[in-house]
């Protein structure tokens, strides 16, 4: 009986994996985004900052150099529960607004953004779009041109291309960079090409201001980006991915900092899955909407990791204890002509996505440590599952002062 149950579970999760693997083939082709509309949309640029005096200045200087009419965008830095010199740094730049929020009982970017939007709507000046960044980011100077174009074309929620500004700092930061290159090319882009919904990544996001007023933010979980994505999809508003609009994020350089960050993400992911996955799946089935069904399966990914860990642990445990006589592996049931190409493509996805991203050849040497990084998601996911009711937001410290020119020169 146990073997039968295990086999059913393996088949279900193998089919989910095959579905995602099938989608990756649609990421091989990329149509270049155009810039057919002249600058006309006005933007409020919101920067979420909690004790970011080390890095926020570099982002502000970066945003002030945007290739977009200065009168069409304003910069607001949300100084959220700051106890350092973040406010002083922001005030040192003319025309940049330091918006001070003090509420220790509601910590986290979701609460900060919700507060800032309410403050924004009270201001006499109105905006067509709202873009959100983290204080440690760097932004391509043509970012607003692409956001202007997408808003003019009718998109209401847009996610930019997330990249890493410090891929060479450590094996952890390089693993995060590889993960970004893979997700951009073989998770996000396939959904763009198939006209499915894309998913917000927490920064480099742009929203139609009227939509935010209609919906309200309402996303205050540990993964506010995923929560807001689902709320949009439920309403038939499908976020768009803009491959050309690049944002560079600073990634942790130590395993401890990375594990703490990923634990917070997975705790939030389980929370969002529990609240939204089944209603979204049922809505997609009733409406015969593949977009909503796909989104529900994406939200379910936290349980894919969890199930993958337990299935692998049981199968390998059975192999070591009894030679594999008690539990049948679904992969052993596949014919060689199918299993070998399948496994080959699973492993070639990473170097393939890196090749298409045109990254420095030296970073290919980081693939073995990336695989170790990937395996480390399993214990983190298990821990997150049993602590998912923990809603405590944890801050990731950022100290790498890098300018956009440095990042772009290294890429060239």
C-alpha positions in Angstrom: 0.0 0.0 0.0 2.8 2.4 1.0 4.6 1.7 -2.3 1.4 2.4 -4.3 0.8 5.7 -2.5 4.5 6.7 -3.1 4.2 5.9 -6.8 1.1 8.0 -7.1 2.8 10.9 -5.4 5.8 10.5 -7.7 3.7 10.5 -10.8 1.8 13.6 -9.7 4.9 15.7 -9.0 6.8 14.3 -12.0 4.0 15.5 -14.2 4.2 19.0 -12.6 7.9 18.9 -13.3 7.4 17.8 -16.9 4.9 20.7 -17.4 7.5 23.3 -16.3 10.2 21.5 -18.4 7.9 21.7 -21.4 7.5 25.5 -20.9 11.2 26.1 -21.0 11.3 25.3 -24.7 9.3 28.4 -25.3 12.0 30.5 -23.8 14.5 29.8 -26.5 13.0 32.5 -28.7 13.0 36.1 -27.7 11.4 39.0 -29.5 13.0 42.3 -28.8 10.9 44.9 -27.0 10.3 48.1 -29.0 10.2 51.8 -28.0 7.5 53.0 -30.3 6.0 55.6 -27.9 7.7 58.9 -27.0 7.9 59.8 -23.2 4.5 60.8 -22.0 3.7 58.9 -18.8 4.6 60.4 -15.4 6.1 58.2 -12.7 6.4 58.1 -9.0 9.6 56.1 -8.2 9.3 54.5 -4.8 12.5 53.2 -3.1 12.0 50.9 -0.1 14.7 51.5 2.5 15.4 50.2 6.0 18.8 51.2 7.3 20.3 51.5 3.9 22.6 54.5 4.3 25.5 52.6 2.7 23.8 51.9 -0.6 20.8 54.2 -1.1 22.9 57.1 -2.4 24.2 55.1 -5.4 20.7 54.2 -6.4 19.5 57.8 -6.1 22.3 59.1 -8.3 21.5 56.3 -10.7 17.8 57.3 -10.9 18.6 60.9 -11.4 20.5 59.9 -14.6 17.5 58.2 -16.1 17.1 58.8 -19.9 13.7 60.2 -19.3 12.4 63.8 -19.0 13.1 64.8 -15.4 9.8 66.6 -15.1 8.0 63.3 -15.7 9.3 61.4 -12.6 9.8 62.0 -8.9 11.7 60.0 -6.4 10.3 59.0 -3.0 12.5 57.0 -0.6 10.5 55.2 2.0 12.7 55.5 5.1 11.0 52.7 7.0 11.8 52.4 10.7 15.3 53.6 10.0 17.7 54.0 12.9 20.8 55.0 10.9 21.6 57.9 8.6 19.4 56.9 5.7 17.2 60.0 6.0 20.2 62.3 6.0 21.6 60.7 2.9 18.3 61.1 1.0 17.9 64.7 2.1 21.3 65.5 0.7 19.9 65.1 -2.8 17.9 68.0 -4.2 14.4 67.1 -5.4 14.4 63.7 -3.8 11.8 63.1 -1.1 12.5 61.3 2.2 9.3 59.8 3.4 9.8 58.8 7.0 7.7 56.0 8.4 7.8 54.8 12.0 5.8 51.7 13.0 7.8 49.0 14.7 4.8 46.7 15.0 4.3 46.5 11.2 7.7 45.9 9.7 8.5 44.8 6.2 8.3 46.1 2.6 4.6 45.2 2.2 3.5 47.5 5.0 5.9 50.2 3.9 4.6 50.2 0.3 1.0 50.2 1.5 1.7 53.3 3.8 3.6 55.1 1.0 0.8 54.7 -1.5 -1.7 56.2 0.9 0.6 59.1 1.4 1.1 59.4 -2.4 -2.6 59.6 -3.1 -2.9 62.6 -0.7 -0.3 64.6 -2.7 -1.6 67.3 -5.1 0.4 65.9 -8.0 -0.9 62.7 -9.7 1.1 60.1 -11.6 0.4 57.7 -14.4 2.6 54.9 -13.1 4.3 53.8 -9.9 7.6 52.0 -10.0 9.1 50.2 -7.0 12.7 49.4 -6.2 14.8 48.2 -3.3 17.5 50.6 -1.9 20.3 48.2 -2.9 19.3 48.2 -6.6 20.8 49.7 -9.7 18.5 50.5 -12.6 19.3 50.6 -16.4 18.9 54.2 -17.5 16.3 53.3 -20.2 14.1 51.5 -17.7 11.4 54.2 -17.7 11.3 54.3 -21.4 10.3 50.7 -21.5 7.8 51.2 -18.7 6.3 54.2 -20.6 6.0 52.0 -23.7 4.3 49.2 -21.9 1.8 51.5 -20.1 1.0 53.1 -23.5 0.4 49.7 -24.9 -2.1 48.9 -22.2 -0.1 46.8 -19.7 -1.1 47.6 -16.1 1.5 45.6 -14.2 5.0 45.1 -15.5 8.1 43.3 -14.1 11.5 44.2 -15.3 14.5 41.9 -16.0 16.1 41.1 -12.6 19.9 40.7 -12.7 22.6 40.7 -10.0 25.1 43.5 -9.5 27.6 41.4 -7.5 27.7 37.9 -9.1 31.5 37.6 -8.5 31.5 38.3 -4.8 31.1 34.7 -3.6 29.8 31.3 -4.6 26.5 32.4 -3.0 26.1 35.6 -5.0 27.0 33.8 -8.2 24.4 31.1 -7.4 21.8 33.7 -7.1 22.9 35.3 -10.4 22.7 31.9 -12.2 19.2 31.5 -10.7 18.1 34.9 -12.0 19.5 34.1 -15.5 17.7 30.8 -15.5 14.3 32.2 -14.3 14.3 35.2 -16.6 15.0 33.1 -19.7 13.3 29.7 -19.0 10.5 30.7 -16.5 9.4 34.2 -17.2 10.1 34.5 -21.0 8.2 31.3 -21.9 5.1 32.7 -20.1 5.5 35.9 -22.0 5.7 34.1 -25.3 2.7 31.9 -24.5 0.7 35.0 -23.3 0.4 33.6 -19.8 0.8 35.7 -16.7 4.3 36.6 -15.4 5.3 37.0 -11.8 6.5 40.0 -9.8 10.0 39.7 -8.3 9.8 42.2 -5.5 11.7 45.0 -7.2 11.9 46.5 -10.7 8.1 46.5 -10.8 5.8 49.1 -12.4 2.1 49.6 -11.9 -0.6 51.6 -13.5 -1.5 54.2 -10.8 -5.2 53.9 -11.4 -5.0 50.1 -10.8 -3.3 50.6 -7.5 -6.0 53.1 -6.4 -8.7 50.7 -7.4 -7.2 47.6 -5.9 -5.2 49.0 -3.0 -1.9 47.3 -2.2 -3.2 44.9 0.4 0.0 42.7 0.1 1.7 42.6 3.5 2.9 39.0 3.7 6.6 38.0 3.7 6.3 37.7 -0.1 4.3 40.8 -1.0 5.3 40.5 -4.7 3.8 37.0 -5.1 0.7 37.9 -3.1 0.0 41.0 -5.3 0.7 38.9 -8.4 -2.0 36.5 -7.4 -4.5 39.2 -6.5 -4.0 40.7 -10.0 -4.4 37.4 -11.8 -7.6 36.6 -9.8 -9.0 39.9 -11.3 -8.0 39.0 -14.8 -5.0 41.4 -14.8 -1.9 39.6 -16.1 1.5 41.0 -15.2 3.9 41.4 -18.2 7.6 40.7 -18.2 9.8 43.2 -20.0 13.1 41.5 -20.9 14.9 44.8 -21.9 14.1 46.8 -18.7 17.0 45.7 -16.4 17.3 46.1 -12.7 20.4 44.9 -10.8 19.9 43.5 -7.3 22.5 43.0 -4.6 22.6 39.5 -3.3 24.0 38.1 0.0 27.5 36.8 -0.1 27.4 34.4 2.9 25.4 31.2 3.2 24.0 32.3 6.5 22.5 35.5 5.1 21.2 33.8 2.0 19.6 31.0 4.1 17.9 33.5 6.3 16.6 35.4 3.3 15.4 32.2 1.5 13.7 31.0 4.7 11.7 34.2 4.8 10.7 33.8 1.2 9.6 30.2 1.6 7.7 30.9 4.8 5.8 33.6 2.9 5.4 31.3 -0.1 3.7 28.6 2.0 1.5 31.3 3.5 0.4 32.6 0.1 -0.1 29.0 -1.2 -2.4 28.2 1.7 -4.5 31.3 1.1 -4.7 31.5 -2.7 -3.7 28.3 -4.5 -6.9 26.3 -4.4 -9.3 29.3 -5.0 -7.1 30.3 -8.0 -7.0 26.8 -9.3 -10.8 26.4 -9.0 -11.3 29.7 -10.6 -9.1 28.7 -13.5 -11.0 25.4 -14.0 -14.4 27.1 -13.9 -13.3 29.8 -16.4 -11.3 27.3 -18.5 -8.4 29.8 -18.1 -5.0 28.2 -18.6 -3.4 31.4 -17.4 -5.0 31.0 -14.0 -4.3 27.3 -13.8 -0.7 27.9 -14.7 -0.5 30.6 -12.0 -2.0 28.2 -9.4 0.6 25.6 -10.3 3.4 28.2 -10.0 2.1 29.2 -6.5 2.2 25.5 -5.6 6.0 25.4 -6.2 6.8 25.5 -2.5 5.1 22.2 -2.1 7.0 20.8 -5.1 10.2 21.5 -3.3 8.8 20.0 -0.1 7.6 16.8 -1.8 10.8 16.5 -3.8 12.8 16.4 -0.6 10.6 13.8 1.1 10.3 11.6 -2.0 14.0 11.6 -2.5 14.8 11.0 1.1 12.4 7.9 1.2 13.7 6.5 -2.1 17.4 6.9 -1.2 16.7 5.7 2.4 15.1 2.6 1.0 18.1 2.0 -1.4 20.6 2.2 1.5 18.5 0.1 3.9 17.1 -2.6 1.7 18.6 -2.2 -1.7 15.5 -0.5 -3.1 13.1 -3.5 -2.7 10.3 -1.6 -0.9 9.8 1.6 -2.9 9.6 1.9 -6.6 11.1 4.9 -8.3 9.1 6.3 -11.2 12.3 7.2 -13.0 13.4 3.5 -13.0 10.2 2.7 -14.9 11.0 5.0 -17.8 12.7 3.5 -20.9 16.3 4.4 -21.5 15.5 6.3 -24.7 13.3 8.6 -22.7 15.1 8.9 -19.4 18.5 9.8 -20.8 17.4 12.7 -23.0 15.1 13.9 -20.1 17.9 14.0 -17.6 20.3 15.5 -20.1 18.0 18.4 -20.8 17.4 18.9 -17.0 21.1 19.5 -16.5 21.7 21.5 -19.7 19.1 24.1 -18.8 21.5 26.0 -16.5 24.4 26.4 -19.0 21.9 27.0 -21.8 20.3 29.9 -19.9 23.7 31.3 -19.1 24.8 31.1 -22.7 21.7 32.9 -23.8 22.4 35.6 -21.2 25.9 36.0 -22.6 27.6 35.8 -19.2 31.3 35.8 -18.6 32.8 32.3 -19.2 34.4 32.2 -15.7 30.9 32.0 -14.2 30.4 28.6 -15.8 32.9 27.4 -13.3 30.3 28.2 -10.6 27.8 25.6 -11.9 28.9 22.9 -9.4 28.5 25.2 -6.4 25.1 26.3 -7.9 24.0 22.7 -7.7 25.0 22.7 -4.1 23.1 25.9 -3.6 20.0 24.3 -5.2 20.2 21.3 -2.9 20.3 23.6 0.1 16.8 24.7 -0.8 15.5 21.4 0.5 16.3 21.8 4.2 15.3 25.5 4.1 12.0 24.5 2.6 11.4 21.9 5.3 12.2 24.4 8.0 9.9 27.0 6.3 7.0 24.5 6.2 7.1 23.9 9.9 7.6 27.6 10.7 5.3 29.1 8.1 3.2 30.9 10.7 6.2 33.0 11.6 5.4 36.4 10.0 8.5 38.1 11.4 10.3 40.1 8.6 14.1 39.9 8.6 16.3 42.6 7.1 19.1 41.7 4.7 22.0 44.0 5.2 23.5 45.6 2.1 27.0 47.2 2.1 28.3 46.9 -1.5 28.6 50.4 -3.0 28.6 49.7 -6.7 27.8 52.2 -9.5 25.8 51.2 -12.6 28.8 52.1 -14.8 30.9 49.4 -13.0 28.2 46.7 -13.5 27.8 47.5 -17.2 31.5 47.7 -17.9 32.0 44.2 -16.3 29.2 42.8 -18.5 30.8 44.3 -21.6 
